[in-house]
Amino acid sequence: MATSKLQALWNHPAGPKTIHFWAPTFKWGISIANIADFAKPPEKISYPQQIAVTCTGVIWSRYSMVITPKNWNLFSVNVAMAGTGIYQLVRKIKNDFASEAEPVVAKE
């Protein structure tokens, strides 16, 4: 049973013998780097970079579901990219706009 599953994976049109497997696999590095940047202060987050990561994730997630064969590795990495990009953008927006409205406490 396990041998037939491995053989099916190996011979799949988007399996390890093709670029359709390896490109999304290496793309995980971008998502992992973005997760590592969660520890970065929000001031150091770049709007253009995170917008690019988010848009790439959204666009290619959709694309990965309309191509034949469906490439679940490509889909999952792009969902992760979109999710981490959105999270980073929310952190940056909160820092830039929500923290400016801090009330000033009057001294008595």
C-alpha positions in Angstrom: 0.0 0.0 0.0 2.7 2.5 1.0 4.8 1.6 -2.0 1.9 2.3 -4.4 1.3 5.7 -2.7 5.0 6.7 -3.0 5.0 5.5 -6.6 1.9 7.5 -7.4 3.5 10.6 -5.8 6.8 10.0 -7.7 5.0 9.6 -11.1 2.5 12.5 -10.5 2.6 15.2 -13.2 3.5 17.7 -10.4 5.7 15.2 -8.5 9.4 15.4 -7.4 10.7 14.7 -10.9 9.3 18.0 -12.2 9.9 21.7 -11.7 6.2 21.9 -10.7 7.2 20.3 -7.4 10.5 22.0 -6.7 9.6 25.6 -7.5 6.8 25.7 -4.8 9.0 23.7 -2.4 11.8 26.3 -2.5 9.2 29.1 -2.4 8.4 28.0 1.1 11.7 29.9 2.0 9.9 33.2 1.4 7.1 32.3 3.8 9.5 31.0 6.4 11.5 34.2 6.2 8.3 36.2 6.5 7.4 34.2 9.6 10.9 34.9 11.1 10.2 38.6 10.5 7.2 38.4 12.9 9.8 39.2 15.6 11.0 42.4 13.7 9.7 45.7 15.0 6.8 47.0 12.8 8.8 50.1 11.9 11.1 47.9 9.9 8.4 46.3 7.8 8.2 47.4 4.2 4.8 48.2 2.6 6.0 47.4 -1.0 7.5 44.1 0.0 4.5 42.9 2.0 2.1 44.1 -0.6 4.1 42.1 -3.2 4.1 39.0 -1.0 0.4 39.2 -0.3 -0.6 39.8 -4.0 1.7 37.0 -5.1 0.1 34.7 -2.7 -3.5 35.6 -3.6 -2.9 35.5 -7.4 -1.0 32.3 -7.5 -3.3 30.5 -5.0 -6.1 31.1 -7.5 -4.0 30.1 -10.5 -2.9 26.9 -8.8 -6.5 25.7 -8.6 -7.3 26.4 -12.3 -4.3 24.6 -13.9 -4.2 20.9 -14.7 -3.0 19.0 -12.8 -3.9 20.8 -9.5 -0.8 21.6 -7.7 -1.5 21.5 -3.9 2.1 22.3 -3.0 1.8 25.5 -5.0 -1.6 26.3 -3.5 -0.5 25.8 0.1 2.7 27.8 -0.2 0.8 30.7 -1.8 -1.9 30.6 0.9 0.9 30.8 3.5 2.5 33.7 1.6 -0.8 35.6 1.4 -1.5 34.9 5.1 1.9 36.0 6.4 1.8 39.1 4.1 -1.6 40.1 5.4 -0.4 39.7 9.0 2.7 41.8 8.4 0.6 44.5 6.7 -1.9 44.6 9.6 1.0 44.9 12.0 2.5 47.8 10.0 -0.8 49.6 9.6 -1.6 49.3 13.3 1.8 50.7 14.1 1.6 53.6 11.7 -1.9 54.7 12.2 -3.3 53.4 15.5 -0.3 54.4 17.6 -0.4 58.0 16.5 -3.8 58.6 18.2 -2.4 58.0 21.7 -4.2 60.3 24.2 -2.1 62.8 26.0 -2.5 62.7 29.8 -2.7 66.1 31.4 -0.6 66.6 34.5 -2.2 68.0 37.6 
